[in-house]
Amino acid sequence: KSEISHSVRSLTIAQVNKAHQAHTDAEWTLEGQEIGQVTIIGHVVNVSQQATNNLYTLEDGTGKIEARRWREQSSEEDAEKWGNIEVDHVIRVTGHIKAFGSKKYVNAVSIHTSDDPHEIYFHMMEALTTSFAIQNGMPNGPPVQKPSAATSAYTAQSSGAATDVMAEYSGLPPIQREIVQAILSHPENEEGGVHVGVIAKSVKGGKGTPSEINEGLDALMDAGHIYTTSDDSHFQVSR
């Protein structure tokens, strides 16, 4: 566990946004694997200077996220360690995933600007290679074990294409998985989306509270898993 907490995994911003905690004190996981520190790279699109910290909004073509770094006591030490990050800079951020409410951010332990125009492309390939290796094993290596019996039992409740697709959402909290499954189970409503009332009848056997369902829908939309269609009451899965 100590080795994992000190490890650093290259991720795209979309992957950071898909990372999951079973509860507020649990470790972050992605694709069934625990995550220690993460490193991301992207263009700075906004800088917000606050009394005790700076917030940098990054985009990398897959999504957007904030990186927070705490200021040093001395402004000279702060400038020497972190430099002067400005909008349009390409920066690499290394740190830990944190969440405030349903919004994720990276709590930075290291930030530096990137002067190599190829670094962002190398980073993307590294992040995807790592994900493919976790899912399928290294080239010419032993095959990776498929999802556990618990995951298989859950996805077996779906039918048709939904069964195959649900494996992608196995790391989500149960209510969020049930919401996705409810939407996928109604393909006839694909264009107009699935009404929240239909979703509510499927979540927890129809016993899910409105607040639970709304929180689940908001979290799925924030992560880019679902979107609204004809109005704010109809939803469809992003594909």
N, C-alpha and C positions, 0 to 999 in steps of 0.2 A: 504494500500500500504506500509505503514511503517512496519507493521507486517511481510509482505512478504519479504521486503528487509533485515530484520534482522533474518529471519528464515534460517535454515540450512537443506538442503536435501542431503541424501546419494545417490550418483550416481556411476555407473560404468564409466570407461573412455569412453566406446562406447556411453553411454548416453550423456556425456558431448559433445562429438563430434557431436551428433545429435541435440543438442540444437540450437535454431534459434532466430535471431533478425529480426523483420520486417524492421528495418532500423538501422543505426549506433547508434542512440540515444535511441532506444527502449529497453525495458527490455527483458531479455532472457526468452524463453519459451521452454517447452518440454512437449509433449503429450497434448498440449493445455493449460498447466498450467504455470503461471509465476514462475520463479526461483529467489530466493534471493541468499544467499550464498550456496555453495556446499561443500561437503566433499568427498574426494576420497582416496583410499588406493592402493598402488602398490609397485612393486620392482623398485628401482632406477637403471637404466641401463646406465645413463650418468650424469656427473656433469660438468657444465661449469661455471667457476668463471670469472666474469667480474668486471669492475671498481666499478659499483654502485649496482650490483645485482648478484645473483646466479641463474642459470637455472638448474632444475633437470628434467630429462626425466624419466617418469614413465611408466611402463607396468603392466597391471593387468589380462592379458589373454583375454581381450575383445578389447584392443586397446592400443594406445600409445599417451601420451600428455606431454607437458612441464608445469612445475610449476615454477613460478618466485617469488623470495622473495628479497626484497630490503634490503641492508645492513644498519646496524646501524652506527652511527657516530663513536662510539668507538668499536674497535675490541673485547675488553673484554665483552662489553654488547652484541655484536653480537653473540659471542660464547656462552654466558650464556643463551641467549634467544632461539637460534636456534640449538645449538649443532653442532656437526661435522657430517654432512650427507655425506655418501660415497656410491659408487657404491655397489650394492647387499644389501643395507639396505632396509627394508620394512618400508615405512613411510606413515603417514596419513597427508593429506594436506587439510586445510579448507580455503576457500577464494571465490573470485568472478570470474566468467568466463569473459575473455576478448578476444579480437581478434585483430590481426595485419594483415591487408589484409584479406585473407581467412583462416588464421591459428589461431586456438583457443589455449588459454593457461589459466591456473588458476593463478590469482594474489593472492598469499598466504598472509593470515593474521595470520595463525598458521600452524606450521609444527612440528610433533614429530615422533620419531621412534616407531615402534611397536615391542614389545618383545613377544607378545602372538601369536603363530603360527595360532591360530583359528580366530584371529581378521579379517583377510582378507576374510574368508569364511562367518563370521557373517555379514560383511559389504555387501558382494554380495547379501546375502539373504534379508537384510534390503532394499537394493536398489530395488530389484525385487518385494518385497512385497509392497513397496510404489507405484511402477508403476502399479501393478495389482489392488491395491486398488483404484487408480485414474481412471483406465480404467473400472473396473467392480464393484466397491464398496467394502466395508469391508464385510467379511463373516457374513451372517445372517443380513446384513444391507440392506437399501433400494437400489434398482438398480440405476446405474449411467445413466444419460441422454446420449443418443447417439449423434453423431456429429450433428452440426447445419445444418440448411437448406442450408446455403451457401456451406458447405462442401459436402452435399448430392447432390446439384445441379452440383457441379464440378465433383464428382465421377460418376454421372449418365451419363456423356459423354462417359465413358469407357464402354467396353462390356466384358462379360464373367468373367474370373478370375481377370482381371485387375480392375474391379469395386471394388471387395473386397480388393484387395491389396492396392489400392490408398489411403485408409483411413490411412494407416501407414505413408504416406508422406504429410498429410494434413497441417503439420506445416512448410513445406518448402516454400520458396518464389515462386511466381506464375510461373516464367520461369523454375525453377528447377522441379516443379511438372509437367509442360507440357512436359519437356524432358523425365521424367520417364514414363509419360503416352504414349508418342510417341513410346518409346522402348517396353512397354508392349503391345501396339496395333499391334505389328508385330511379333507374336509368330513363324511364319514360318521361321524367320531368327534367331531363338534362338541360334543355334550352331555357326553361323558366326557372330552373333551380328547385330545390326542395324546401317547402314551407317549414318554418320553425316549429309549427304545431305538430307536423309529421315527425320531425326530429325528436321532439319532446316525448312523443308516445313510444319511441324506441329506446330512449336512454333510461337505464336502470329499470327496465320493464314498465316505463311510464311513470315511475315514482321519483324521477329527478326533479329537484326544485328549480324554479325559474332562475334563481341566482347561479346555481351550479351550471345550468345550461348556457346562460348568458356569458359567464366567465369562460366556459369551454369554447364557445364560439369566438369570443374576443381573442383568446389565446391562439386559436387556430388561424384567425385572420392576421394577427400580428406576425405569426411565423410564416405566413404566405401559403398555408395548406388549403385554405378555402377562401372564397370571395362571394360577395353579394351579387345577385343577378338583376332580376326585374325590379326589385325594391329591397329595402333593408330587412325584410322578413324571409327572403328566399336565398338559399345558399347552394353553391356548387363547389366540388373539389377541384383544386388547381392540378393540371396535368401537363 
